[in-house]
Amino acid sequence: MIDQIKVLPKFYPAALTVAGSDSGGGAGVEADLRTFNAFGVYGCAAITAVTSQNPRRVTRIDPVPAAGVVAQIEAVLETTPVKWIKTGMLCNAEIVAAVAGAVRKHRLGLVCDPVMVSTSGAALLESPAVEAARRELLPLAKWITPNLPEAELLLGRSLKSPEDYPDAARECYDRWGVDVLLKTGHDIRGRRAADIVCRSGRLYRLSSPRLELPPYAAHGTGCTLSAALAAALALGLDWKSALSDAKTFVQGSLRECVEIGRGVWAMYPPTEDDSALIRLEAIRKK
């Protein structure tokens, strides 16, 4: 008699974004779900806040109660075996703590994008929540993806030049014990946009050609990059392929941006493959 072999079902890959809603569609949950779909990943969402915004400005923020955020997460996980989530705008310390509790409870793979300030300059995270994120959420992540202003807030010091960036990425890794993708798009110097990666304590430069962009086209790049990384990991890619694919997606989305209003442009999932333009190189010690 041949023993029965128990075959586990193969589910369509899913990922969960826990972030704010951007009414203008360029960032937040809307950008995350668009990115998940482009990667062939089923997108689920837990809304942390409803923002009234467009690419030019944020006019209002209405946070969701922390219990409501957790209820959304629990409802998703009741039926969908999500392994990877990404967090974006979490608004306040109560939501940060609640999301951290859900991540611990369900042992979720977490890409944490510590969203603190919008592209237009609006504060998206209350001051007490910064310390809550440092203490409760960042140590639970597999990857954190701060941009330069966010890294400065997390580390409590300024980053004045590209020479500071590798040390900052390494300091984040040392402080929280998680892999780091330091997004450097705020620094417009150089012919290539070079993010810094600290993976298992080793430093790398993840770069793409710098583009001349029309107005507002870069709105949502940070959300899109972290969502693309989460989607690639949900597909089971190794870390190097996940990073390269995420950077490729952002590069193409910028290069193939679309005009959504008079003089207003937005990123859009690309139709062409820009992977040959992406470099992931180890940073050699001098």
Salt bridges, closest charged atoms under 4 A:
ASP22 OD2 - HIS219 NE2 3.12
ASP32 OD1 - LYS86 NZ 3.15
ASP62 OD2 - ARG60 NE 2.75
GLU74 OE2 - LYS105 NZ 3.18
GLU74 OE2 - HIS106 NE2 3.00
ASP113 OD1 - LYS183 NZ 2.81
GLU131 OE1 - ARG134 NH1 2.92
GLU131 OE2 - ARG135 NH1 3.84
GLU136 OE2 - ARG135 NH2 3.13
GLU171 OE1 - ARG157 NH2 2.82
GLU171 OE2 - ARG175 NH2 3.02
ASP174 OD1 - ARG170 NE 3.16
ASP179 OD2 - ARG199 NH1 2.82
ASP187 OD2 - ARG189 NH2 2.74
ASP195 OD2 - LYS247 NZ 2.77
GLU256 OE2 - ARG255 NH2 3.51
GLU272 OE1 - ARG255 NH2 3.22
ASP274 OD1 - ARG255 NH2 2.89
